[in-house]
């Protein structure tokens, strides 16, 4: 085979390869493997009950536990939405959930129910500002209020890089990225 034929053959294979990659990366089915949406029915129901965007809930779950009900953080947060036992107990009291124990946070339905209620609570406190809600879910509502009062952060999307806690800063960015994907892939 001549050098020119080999070059043309390589070029054809590269074009075919790039076309295949293009089909894969523009196909929602491919991306749904990377951004799965298990427990969709529970998430939709609890999000609707609490007036929360279900795709935000999915993005938080993806970021917190990658949809693992057994997840437990080093700080003790539990379950699919990584709820601290103290927060879970407080929320359960507010929700009149009798007989709550911290181990209930490993039960997917209970964890999502409490997590969506808590997101609604934060949403009310922060007047629907999604960025503040996400930051408070990770960094704590008291810290977010303090950052706002001390003018350390405006709470705006364009100002996320000024969030004082590096972990919360990266968390907000990751949730927002995941949120965009979930809306793109699953919104009807």
MOFEN-V603319 format. One record per residue. N is the residue number from 1. OMEGA is omega as a letter, one per 40 degrees, with the letter a starting at -180 (999 if undefined). Layout:
n->N omega->OMEGA
n->N omega->OMEGA
This chain:
n->1 omega->a
n->2 omega->a
n->3 omega->a
n->4 omega->i
n->5 omega->i
n->6 omega->i
n->7 omega->i
n->8 omega->i
n->9 omega->i
n->10 omega->i
n->11 omega->i
n->12 omega->i
n->13 omega->i
n->14 omega->i
n->15 omega->i
n->16 omega->i
n->17 omega->i
n->18 omega->i
n->19 omega->i
n->20 omega->i
n->21 omega->i
n->22 omega->i
n->23 omega->a
n->24 omega->a
n->25 omega->i
n->26 omega->a
n->27 omega->a
n->28 omega->i
n->29 omega->i
n->30 omega->a
n->31 omega->i
n->32 omega->i
n->33 omega->a
n->34 omega->i
n->35 omega->a
n->36 omega->a
n->37 omega->i
n->38 omega->i
n->39 omega->a
n->40 omega->a
n->41 omega->i
n->42 omega->a
n->43 omega->i
n->44 omega->a
n->45 omega->a
n->46 omega->i
n->47 omega->i
n->48 omega->a
n->49 omega->a
n->50 omega->i
n->51 omega->a
n->52 omega->i
n->53 omega->a
n->54 omega->i
n->55 omega->i
n->56 omega->i
n->57 omega->i
n->58 omega->i
n->59 omega->i
n->60 omega->i
n->61 omega->i
n->62 omega->a
n->63 omega->a
n->64 omega->a
n->65 omega->a
n->66 omega->i
n->67 omega->i
n->68 omega->i
n->69 omega->a
n->70 omega->a
n->71 omega->i
n->72 omega->a
n->73 omega->i
n->74 omega->a
n->75 omega->i
n->76 omega->i
n->77 omega->a
n->78 omega->i
n->79 omega->a
n->80 omega->i
n->81 omega->i
n->82 omega->a
n->83 omega->i
n->84 omega->a
n->85 omega->a
n->86 omega->i
n->87 omega->i
n->88 omega->i
n->89 omega->i
n->90 omega->a
n->91 omega->i
n->92 omega->i
n->93 omega->i
n->94 omega->a
n->95 omega->a
n->96 omega->i
n->97 omega->a
n->98 omega->i
n->99 omega->a
n->100 omega->i
n->101 omega->i
n->102 omega->i
n->103 omega->i
n->104 omega->a
n->105 omega->i
n->106 omega->i
n->107 omega->a
n->108 omega->a
n->109 omega->i
n->110 omega->a
n->111 omega->i
n->112 omega->i
n->113 omega->i
n->114 omega->a
n->115 omega->i
n->116 omega->i
n->117 omega->a
n->118 omega->i
n->119 omega->i
n->120 omega->i
n->121 omega->i
n->122 omega->i
n->123 omega->i
n->124 omega->a
n->125 omega->a
n->126 omega->i
n->127 omega->i
n->128 omega->i
n->129 omega->a
n->130 omega->a
n->131 omega->i
n->132 omega->i
n->133 omega->a
n->134 omega->i
n->135 omega->a
n->136 omega->i
n->137 omega->a
n->138 omega->a
n->139 omega->a
n->140 omega->a
n->141 omega->i
n->142 omega->i
n->143 omega->a
n->144 omega->i
n->145 omega->a
n->146 omega->i
n->147 omega->a
n->148 omega->a
n->149 omega->a
n->150 omega->i
n->151 omega->i
n->152 omega->a
n->153 omega->a
n->154 omega->a
n->155 omega->a
n->156 omega->i
n->157 omega->a
n->158 omega->a
n->159 omega->a
n->160 omega->a
n->161 omega->i
n->162 omega->i
n->163 omega->a
n->164 omega->a
n->165 omega->i
n->166 omega->a
n->167 omega->a
n->168 omega->i
n->169 omega->a
n->170 omega->i
n->171 omega->a
n->172 omega->i
n->173 omega->a
n->174 omega->i
n->175 omega->a
n->176 omega->i
n->177 omega->i
n->178 omega->i
n->179 omega->i
n->180 omega->i
n->181 omega->a
n->182 omega->i
n->183 omega->a
n->184 omega->a
n->185 omega->a
n->186 omega->a
n->187 omega->a
n->188 omega->999
